[in-house]
Amino acid sequence: MTGTAYGNAFTAHMVLSRWNEEEGWSEPRMVPFGELPMHPAMVGLHYGQVVFEGLKAFRGEDGTVALFRPEENARRFRHSARRLAMPELPEDVFLGAVDRLVAEDGHVLGGAGSDSLYLRPLMFASEPDLMLRPAREYTFLLIAFVTGGFFGDADAISVWVCHDQSRAMPGGTGDVKCAGNYAPTYLAQNRAAEHGCQQVVWLDAVEGRWIEEAGAMSLFFVRGGPEDAHVVTPELTGTVLPSVTRASLLELAGRLGHTPVVERVSLEQWRKECENGEMTEAFACGTAAVVTPIARVRDRDGDWRIGDGTPGPVTRALRSHLVDIQNGRVPDHADWLRPVAAR
Ligand SMILES: Cc1ncc(COP(=O)(O)O)c(C=O)c1O
């Protein structure tokens, strides 16, 4: 299998493990990719006891295939499971599963930078019982598909600010990756599209004032130019997903000589600082989106442009540095890559 961007072109295998109260997790099995039998009363389907992850493997310049920071996803998967009263999958089991699937199916990756392999670990309550309580049986599933490479400049996107719906609330599930966080954002996503925008900007649910995320991506703002840039991202208040890409870019910003800043940024500030030239760039980021520059913001009181509306130098440098590490083009000083002996 070769090619560009697919969310439905899966590789030939998948990994499965099951959990029950008596035996805990079963030894994960790799099986041919295929359909799963499903009981009509499966708890995950009815009550949303479902958590997932998203991570990628890349082929480097030297031909090796490596996963990018999978330990972070293993940890977040446990954290998400805990929040939904699900059993935690030990991190070594998670890592063993992703290693195994990449070793078996990683050969689908072309040369360095051509494609990446997106891995989707999922855990769902598989007990058939419609009582409202945590299930007593769970299934862990790992599947993978090939997605496009990310060399060259990304196109800048427009974002639309949502004021009447919230993605997350204090005490809710905004800081974990559960399935139930996503479908409720689709209506706003449709409305963003009606306004000619590719993504929704989510504000905090309490004051409707502080910027949190863009769709299913983390947000960054740049103050100043490449010589004196402050690379700013909203703090993790409990309603924002602790993104692996966000953490990586904060570190890379420091390495590139910029000042990384974690602080709350209000919508009003965003507009004012763009208008007075203090804020020069903005971008969204995530495993799937990598680094996506933002060109324009559409709000109910009017629109504003970020910088000159084209991807800025700090955004481009951060993006290429991240992609270069992922593809083994520059040294991986922080051991972010986990090499896998793929066929
Ligand atoms: C809500 C949300 N925010 C941010 C991100 C980016 O996180 P990461 O960099 O770990 O992919 C994701 C994607 O996982 C997400 O679903």
Ligand as a Chemical Component Dictionary entry (heavy atoms), coordinates in Angstrom:
data_LIG
# 
_chem_comp.id                   LIG 
_chem_comp.type                 NON-POLYMER 
_chem_comp.pdbx_formal_charge   0 
_chem_comp.three_letter_code    LIG 
# 
loop_
_chem_comp_atom.comp_id 
_chem_comp_atom.atom_id 
_chem_comp_atom.alt_atom_id 
_chem_comp_atom.type_symbol 
_chem_comp_atom.charge 
_chem_comp_atom.model_Cartn_x 
_chem_comp_atom.model_Cartn_y 
_chem_comp_atom.model_Cartn_z 
_chem_comp_atom.pdbx_ordinal 
LIG C1 C1 C 0 -8.538 17.711 21.398 1  
LIG C2 C2 C 0 -7.160 17.528 20.892 2  
LIG N1 N1 N 0 -6.247 18.492 21.108 3  
LIG C3 C3 C 0 -4.969 18.371 20.679 4  
LIG C4 C4 C 0 -4.546 17.249 19.998 5  
LIG C5 C5 C 0 -3.115 17.115 19.596 6  
LIG O1 O1 O 0 -2.508 16.161 20.421 7  
LIG P1 P1 P 0 -1.224 15.340 19.963 8  
LIG O2 O2 O 0 -0.160 16.348 19.690 9  
LIG O3 O3 O 0 -0.878 14.488 21.143 10 
LIG O4 O4 O 0 -1.604 14.580 18.751 11 
LIG C6 C6 C 0 -5.464 16.234 19.731 12 
LIG C7 C7 C 0 -5.051 15.028 18.979 13 
LIG O5 O5 O 0 -4.704 14.048 19.580 14 
LIG C8 C8 C 0 -6.791 16.353 20.211 15 
LIG O6 O6 O 0 -7.693 15.388 19.996 16 
# 
loop_
_chem_comp_bond.comp_id 
_chem_comp_bond.atom_id_1 
_chem_comp_bond.atom_id_2 
_chem_comp_bond.value_order 
_chem_comp_bond.pdbx_ordinal 
LIG C1 C2 SING 1  
LIG C2 N1 SING 2  
LIG C2 C8 DOUB 3  
LIG N1 C3 DOUB 4  
LIG C3 C4 SING 5  
LIG C4 C5 SING 6  
LIG C4 C6 DOUB 7  
LIG C5 O1 SING 8  
LIG O1 P1 SING 9  
LIG P1 O2 DOUB 10 
LIG P1 O3 SING 11 
LIG P1 O4 SING 12 
LIG C6 C7 SING 13 
LIG C6 C8 SING 14 
LIG C7 O5 DOUB 15 
LIG C8 O6 SING 16 
# 
